[in-house]
Amino acid sequence: MTTKVVPGMLVATPDAETFAVEAASRIGKALRDGIAKRGSATLALSGGNTPLPAYAILAKDDRIDWTKVEVWWVDERAVPPESPRSNYGGAKGPLLEAAKIAPASIHRMRGEDDPTSAANEYEALLRSKVKPAYGDAPSLDVMVMGIGDDGHTASLFPDEPEVQERTRLVVAVPASPSKGREARISLTAPVIESARAIFVLARGKEKVTALENVWSVEGSPSEVPARLIRNARGTICWIIDRAAGGLGPVP
């Protein structure tokens, strides 16, 4: 039997509604804590459909002073912002516009540009605006992450070299036509590991094996990139539903 240890806190929720409410509540508290301690907070978003209901709830939290929140992205697809594939575009309506976040506080990855140039520009911006807390890499206050069925996180994919990157903070990830994947832009391991608080949102039975592989005592990030989250120096909170292995309502 494979030994599993969940690094950080595991929050098991019974259904989609509770999942979204719980995620929004915990992310909101982390943002408020960051503002209280440092006068402002940084929030890095991931794409996909899983976090969108939580983003919509988060936008309605009137306890958050959104004028003091800077929004960043964990990764982006090489598509224009109006594309339905854009991570920025997915968050625009439910969170950015709903919370009336000022454009100057929104730092999107430019998916419409050359991925290498966009990655270089984003790294320079990140270094200039976000200070380190644990080492040399900038420390984002709150990072919302997901996990793919194959164990990828951000846009770091199994057995691809970007998983091993330790010098660059942001990289261009080549397209993979055989996998139906466009080029990407992604934060790398040093930034993920330096986040003050990471919230991993996972729903559905398709995530069971991926989560088990991440939580297994043995294994490598090359095979399961989401294992990089295990090395985070800040707090880690895994929010999952019953289908992904949750046992019932949150106490």
KASUL-V575128 format. One record per residue. RES is the residue in one letter. PSI is psi in degrees with one decimal (NA if undefined). OMEGA is omega as a letter, one per 20 degrees, with the letter a starting at -180 (none if undefined). D_CENTER is the distance of its C-alpha to the mean C-alpha in whole Angstrom. Layout:
# KASUL-V575128
RES;PSI;OMEGA;D_CENTER, RES;PSI;OMEGA;D_CENTER
This chain:
# KASUL-V575128
M;134.7;r;30, T;130.2;r;27, T;130.2;a;26, K;137.7;r;22, V;123.1;r;21, V;114.6;r;18, P;117.7;a;16, G;-152.4;a;16, M;137.6;r;16, L;124.2;r;16, V;112.8;a;17, A;127.4;a;19, T;150.6;a;19, P;-21.0;a;22, D;173.6;a;21, A;-40.1;a;19, E;-47.1;r;20, T;-37.3;r;20, F;-49.8;a;16, A;-42.4;a;15, V;-44.0;a;17, E;-43.0;r;16, A;-47.3;a;12, A;-40.7;a;14, S;-45.4;a;16, R;-38.5;r;14, I;-42.4;r;12, G;-43.1;r;15, K;-41.2;r;17, A;-38.7;r;14, L;-44.2;r;14, R;-38.7;r;18, D;-41.3;r;19, G;-42.1;r;17, I;-42.2;a;19, A;-37.1;a;22, K;-36.2;a;22, R;-0.3;r;21, G;-12.3;r;22, S;171.2;a;19, A;149.7;r;15, T;138.9;a;12, L;120.1;r;9, A;126.1;a;6, L;147.5;r;5, S;162.3;a;4, G;-158.2;a;8, G;172.1;a;10, N;-25.8;a;13, T;-46.6;a;11, P;-9.1;a;9, L;-44.3;r;12, P;-35.9;r;15, A;-39.1;r;13, Y;-41.2;a;12, A;-39.7;r;16, I;-42.3;a;17, L;-39.4;a;15, A;-24.2;a;17, K;0.6;a;20, D;100.2;a;20, D;1.5;r;23, R;-11.5;r;22, I;127.6;r;20, D;95.2;a;21, W;-14.5;r;19, T;-11.4;a;21, K;15.9;r;20, V;128.5;r;16, E;129.1;a;15, V;130.7;r;12, W;178.7;r;10, W;144.0;r;7, V;-40.1;r;5, D;168.7;r;8, E;150.1;r;11, R;153.8;a;14, A;68.1;r;17, V;158.9;r;19, P;159.6;a;20, P;-23.1;r;18, E;-4.4;r;21, S;144.0;r;20, P;-11.7;r;19, R;-8.5;a;16, S;129.1;r;15, N;-38.4;r;11, Y;-46.5;a;13, G;-36.0;r;15, G;-36.5;a;14, A;-13.7;a;12, K;-53.2;a;16, G;-56.2;a;18, P;-25.3;a;16, L;-60.1;a;15, L;-48.6;r;16, E;-39.7;a;20, A;-36.4;r;20, A;-2.9;r;19, K;47.3;r;21, I;130.7;a;19, A;138.7;r;21, P;-34.7;a;20, A;-18.0;a;21, S;4.2;a;18, I;117.2;a;16, H;87.6;a;15, R;152.8;r;14, M;134.0;a;14, R;85.8;a;17, G;-19.8;a;17, E;-12.0;a;21, D;172.0;r;22, D;127.0;a;22, P;-38.5;a;19, T;-44.4;r;21, S;-41.8;r;22, A;-39.4;r;19, A;-43.0;r;17, N;-43.2;a;20, E;-39.6;a;20, Y;-38.5;r;16, E;-43.3;r;16, A;-41.5;r;20, L;-43.1;r;18, L;-45.3;a;15, R;-34.5;a;18, S;-25.2;a;21, K;-19.6;a;19, V;122.6;a;16, K;151.0;r;18, P;152.6;r;18, A;-27.7;a;18, Y;-19.9;a;19, G;-134.2;a;20, D;-25.2;a;20, A;145.3;r;16, P;144.8;a;15, S;102.8;r;13, L;140.0;a;11, D;-45.7;a;12, V;126.9;r;9, M;121.2;r;5, V;122.8;a;3, M;160.7;r;3, G;-177.5;r;6, I;129.9;r;9, G;164.5;r;12, D;-27.9;a;15, D;3.9;r;16, G;6.4;r;14, H;156.9;r;11, T;157.1;a;8, A;-135.1;r;6, S;44.8;r;10, L;115.3;a;12, F;153.5;a;14, P;135.9;r;17, D;25.0;r;20, E;147.2;a;19, P;-25.3;a;20, E;-24.8;r;16, V;-31.8;a;15, Q;-3.1;a;18, E;126.1;a;18, R;-8.1;a;18, T;-49.1;r;20, R;146.7;r;18, L;-27.2;a;15, V;133.3;a;14, V;156.4;r;15, A;132.8;r;17, V;119.9;a;16, P;154.4;r;20, A;155.8;r;20, S;87.9;a;22, P;-34.1;a;24, S;-24.1;r;25, K;5.4;r;22, G;33.9;a;22, R;126.2;r;19, E;169.2;r;19, A;157.4;a;18, R;170.4;r;14, I;135.4;a;13, S;144.4;r;10, L;156.4;a;9, T;178.9;a;11, A;-45.3;a;12, P;-37.5;r;14, V;-41.3;r;11, I;-45.8;a;9, E;-19.9;a;12, S;-0.9;a;13, A;143.7;r;10, R;-35.4;r;12, A;127.0;r;10, I;132.3;r;7, F;116.4;r;7, V;119.6;a;7, L;122.4;a;9, A;127.4;r;11, R;146.8;r;14, G;151.6;a;18, K;-21.4;r;20, E;-17.1;a;19, K;-8.5;a;16, V;-52.5;a;19, T;-41.4;r;20, A;-44.6;r;16, L;-41.2;r;15, E;-39.2;r;19, N;-35.4;r;18, V;-40.8;a;15, W;-10.1;r;18, S;140.7;r;21, V;-32.8;a;22, E;146.8;r;23, G;167.2;a;21, S;150.5;r;20, P;-27.2;r;16, S;-41.6;r;18, E;-37.3;a;19, V;88.1;a;16, P;-29.9;r;13, A;-13.0;r;11, R;-17.4;r;14, L;-30.7;a;12, I;-29.1;r;10, R;-25.9;a;14, N;4.4;a;15, A;137.2;a;13, R;-20.5;r;15, G;-155.1;a;14, T;152.8;r;13, I;132.2;r;11, C;120.1;r;12, W;119.9;r;12, I;116.4;a;13, I;164.5;r;14, D;179.1;a;18, R;-40.8;a;21, A;-31.2;r;21, A;1.6;r;18, G;1.0;r;20, G;144.8;a;20, L;-12.0;a;24, G;-166.6;a;24, P;150.0;r;24, V;134.6;r;22, P;NA;none;25
